[in-house]
């Protein structure tokens, strides 16, 4: 009875020890076997493994590509136009032994903190060597590749491989936005004023040309009118001369009638002249002429 009572706990202990000595490495993980904090084995292939119970422990790390959002940072390009850059990185733990030695028990949290510091330093260095126009242009991908390549050597000392670095967004600092918008507004207003001035200048040229054309047309019309009037007067005088030469008496009579018609109008028939004036010769009776 006593033997059976002792056998059962011993069996439980043996089973528990056997189970605690077995561990499984997932295909998405890498594992380290530690004994009193020292690395005793590295398990990178998926499968079933064994360890010494109690005195050995297993630490696993993610073998997949991980993402890290870099905290927004302010950079100063060559043209001294400060920008706030928001970026992210993709990395993976390439050497678990070096990774453990570099970050100890703090694991991924400490590693990402150091990677963030590395990326921020390299971002400032790379973007500080170009102008803001290059940062805001399509060359951003090439600049991100330079940041990635410059960060890899430092990240390798952590047992980490930087897979990719991308710049998500580039903005002006909040305190510079109002000044920048004001400058942009002033530039647009200046351009608008220049356009208005050029338009007014063009309008003045068109107006001056129109006035000149008008004066030329009126002058030419008046010249032609004077020519036509002079030709008409000459023709009229020729007709009068011809009529006068044909019958001077009738011509005088006709001219007198025209004068009567022009002078003796309704409301304008009061005339003051000598009684023997020649104006009324053809209104007198033959006896009084």
C-alpha positions in Angstrom: 0.0 0.0 0.0 2.8 2.4 0.9 4.6 1.4 -2.3 1.6 2.2 -4.5 1.2 5.5 -2.7 4.7 6.5 -3.5 4.6 5.2 -7.0 1.8 7.4 -8.1 3.5 10.8 -7.2 6.8 9.5 -8.7 5.0 8.7 -11.9 3.4 12.1 -12.0 6.7 13.8 -11.5 8.4 11.7 -14.2 5.6 12.5 -16.7 5.8 16.2 -15.8 9.5 16.2 -16.2 9.3 14.4 -19.5 6.7 16.9 -20.8 8.7 19.9 -19.6 11.7 18.6 -21.5 9.8 18.6 -24.8 9.2 21.8 -26.8 8.0 22.5 -30.3 9.4 25.1 -32.7 6.8 26.6 -35.0 7.7 27.2 -38.6 7.2 31.0 -38.0 9.6 31.0 -35.1 13.2 30.6 -34.0 14.2 29.3 -30.6 17.0 29.5 -28.1 17.7 27.0 -25.4 19.1 28.9 -22.4 20.7 27.5 -19.3 21.2 29.9 -16.4 21.0 32.7 -19.0 23.6 31.2 -21.3 22.8 30.1 -24.8 23.1 26.3 -25.1 21.4 25.6 -28.4 19.8 27.4 -31.4 16.7 25.8 -33.0 15.8 27.5 -36.3 14.1 24.6 -38.1 10.5 23.7 -37.2 10.0 20.5 -35.2 10.0 18.7 -31.9 13.0 19.2 -29.6 14.2 18.3 -26.1 15.8 20.2 -23.2 16.8 19.6 -19.7 13.8 20.2 -17.4 14.0 22.9 -14.8 17.5 24.1 -15.5 17.0 25.0 -19.1 14.4 27.3 -20.7 13.3 28.0 -24.2 12.9 31.6 -25.7 11.2 32.0 -29.0 11.4 34.9 -31.5 9.3 35.6 -34.5 11.0 34.6 -37.7 8.6 36.6 -39.9 9.1 40.1 -41.4 8.0 42.6 -38.8 6.9 46.2 -39.2 8.0 49.3 -37.3 6.5 52.7 -37.6 9.2 55.3 -37.1 8.1 58.2 -34.9 7.6 61.4 -36.9 10.8 63.5 -36.9 11.7 66.9 -38.1 14.5 67.2 -40.7 16.3 70.2 -42.2 17.2 69.8 -45.9 19.9 71.8 -47.7 17.5 74.7 -48.4 16.7 75.1 -44.7 13.1 74.4 -45.3 12.2 72.3 -42.3 10.0 69.2 -42.9 8.3 66.6 -40.7 8.9 63.1 -42.1 6.8 60.1 -41.2 8.3 56.7 -42.2 8.1 53.0 -41.6 10.4 50.0 -41.8 10.2 46.3 -42.4 12.8 44.1 -40.6 13.4 40.5 -39.5 15.5 38.8 -36.9 18.3 37.3 -38.9 20.6 36.1 -36.1 18.9 35.0 -32.9 22.1 34.5 -31.0 23.4 38.0 -31.8 19.9 39.4 -31.1 19.8 37.8 -27.7 23.3 39.0 -26.8 22.4 42.6 -28.0 19.0 43.0 -26.3 19.0 40.4 -23.5 15.7 39.5 -21.9 14.1 42.8 -23.1 13.5 41.2 -26.5 11.7 42.9 -29.4 10.7 46.1 -27.4 14.3 47.1 -26.8 15.4 46.1 -30.3 12.7 48.2 -31.9 13.7 51.1 -29.8 17.3 50.8 -31.0 16.1 50.3 -34.6 14.0 53.5 -34.3 17.0 55.4 -33.1 19.1 54.1 -36.0 16.5 54.9 -38.6 15.9 58.4 -37.2 19.6 59.2 -37.3 20.0 57.9 -40.9 16.9 59.7 -42.0 18.2 63.0 -40.7 21.6 62.4 -42.3 20.3 61.4 -45.8 17.5 63.9 -46.0 19.7 66.6 -44.7 22.0 66.2 -47.7 19.4 67.0 -50.3 16.9 69.8 -51.0 13.2 69.8 -50.0 12.2 69.6 -53.6 14.0 66.3 -54.0 12.3 65.0 -50.9 8.9 66.0 -52.2 9.5 64.6 -55.7 9.5 61.1 -57.1 13.1 60.7 -55.9 11.7 59.8 -52.5 12.0 56.1 -53.2 15.7 56.5 -54.0 16.2 58.4 -50.7 14.4 55.7 -48.8 16.7 53.1 -50.3 19.7 55.1 -49.2 18.3 55.3 -45.6 17.7 51.5 -45.7 21.2 50.7 -46.9 22.8 53.1 -44.4 20.8 51.5 -41.5 21.6 47.9 -42.3 25.2 47.9 -41.0 24.2 49.2 -37.6 21.1 47.0 -37.5 23.2 43.9 -38.2 25.0 44.4 -34.9 21.6 43.7 -33.3 21.1 40.5 -35.3 18.4 42.3 -37.3 18.1 42.7 -41.1 16.4 45.9 -42.4 14.3 44.7 -45.3 12.8 48.0 -46.5 12.3 51.6 -45.5 9.5 53.8 -46.9 8.6 57.4 -46.4 4.9 57.6 -45.8 4.3 61.3 -45.6 6.2 64.6 -45.6 4.6 67.7 -44.1 5.6 71.2 -43.0 5.9 71.7 -39.2 2.7 73.1 -37.7 4.3 76.4 -36.7 5.5 76.9 -40.4 2.2 76.2 -42.0 0.6 79.6 -41.5 3.8 81.4 -42.7 4.0 79.1 -45.7 0.4 79.6 -46.6 0.8 83.4 -46.3 3.8 83.3 -48.5 2.0 81.2 -51.1 -1.0 83.5 -51.0 1.3 86.6 -51.4 3.0 84.9 -54.4 -0.3 84.1 -56.0 -1.5 87.7 -55.4 1.7 89.0 -56.9 1.2 86.8 -60.0 -2.4 87.9 -60.2 -1.3 91.6 -60.1 1.3 90.9 -62.8 -1.4 89.3 -65.0 -3.8 92.2 -64.4 -1.0 94.7 -65.2 -0.1 92.8 -68.4 -3.8 92.7 -69.3 -4.2 96.4 -68.8 -1.1 97.1 -70.9 -2.4 94.9 -73.7 -5.8 96.7 -73.4 -4.1 100.1 -73.7 -2.3 98.9 -76.8 -5.4 97.6 -78.4 -7.3 100.8 -77.4 -4.6 103.0 -78.8 -4.5 101.0 -82.0 -8.3 101.3 -82.3 -8.1 105.1 -81.7 -5.4 105.5 -84.3 -7.4 103.4 -86.8 -10.5 105.5 -86.1 -8.6 108.7 -86.7 -7.1 107.4 -89.9 -10.5 106.2 -91.2 -12.2 109.5 -90.3 -9.4 111.5 -91.9 -9.5 109.4 -95.0 -13.3 109.7 -95.1 -13.1 113.5 -94.7 -10.5 113.8 -97.4 -12.6 111.8 -99.8 -15.7 113.8 -98.8 -13.8 117.1 -99.5 -12.6 115.7 -102.8 -16.2 114.7 -103.8 -17.5 118.1 -102.5 -14.9 120.0 -104.5 -15.7 118.0 -107.6 -19.4 118.6 -107.1 -18.9 122.3 -106.5 -16.8 122.5 -109.7 -19.5 120.7 -111.6 -22.1 122.9 -110.2 -20.2 126.0 -111.0 -19.6 124.7 -114.5 -23.4 124.1 -114.9 -24.1 127.6 -113.5 -21.5 129.1 -115.9 -23.0 127.2 -118.8 -26.5 128.3 -117.8 -25.4 131.9 -117.3 -23.7 131.9 -120.7 -26.8 130.5 -122.4 -29.3 133.1 -121.0 -27.9 135.6 -118.5 -31.3 137.1 -117.9 -33.0 133.8 -117.1 -30.0 132.9 -114.9 -30.4 136.1 -112.8 -34.1 135.4 -112.5 -33.5 131.9 -111.3 -31.0 133.0 -108.8 -33.4 135.6 -107.5 -36.1 133.1 -107.0 -33.8 130.8 -105.1 -32.9 133.8 -102.9 -36.5 134.6 -102.3 -37.2 130.9 -101.4 -34.4 131.0 -98.8 -35.1 134.4 -97.4 -38.8 134.7 -97.3 -39.7 131.8 -94.9 -42.5 131.6 -92.4 -41.6 133.4 -89.2 -38.5 134.8 -90.9 -39.9 137.3 -93.4 -39.0 140.6 -91.8 -36.3 142.3 -93.8 -34.8 145.8 -93.6 -33.3 147.2 -96.8 -33.5 150.3 -99.0 -36.6 150.6 -101.2 -34.5 150.6 -104.3 -32.6 147.4 -103.4 -31.9 145.1 -106.3 -33.1 142.2 -104.2 -36.7 142.8 -105.2 -36.1 143.7 -108.8 -38.1 140.8 -110.1 -41.0 141.5 -107.7 -41.5 145.0 -109.0 -43.9 145.8 -111.9 -42.3 146.3 -115.2 -43.2 150.0 -115.1 -41.3 150.5 -111.9 -38.2 148.6 -112.8 
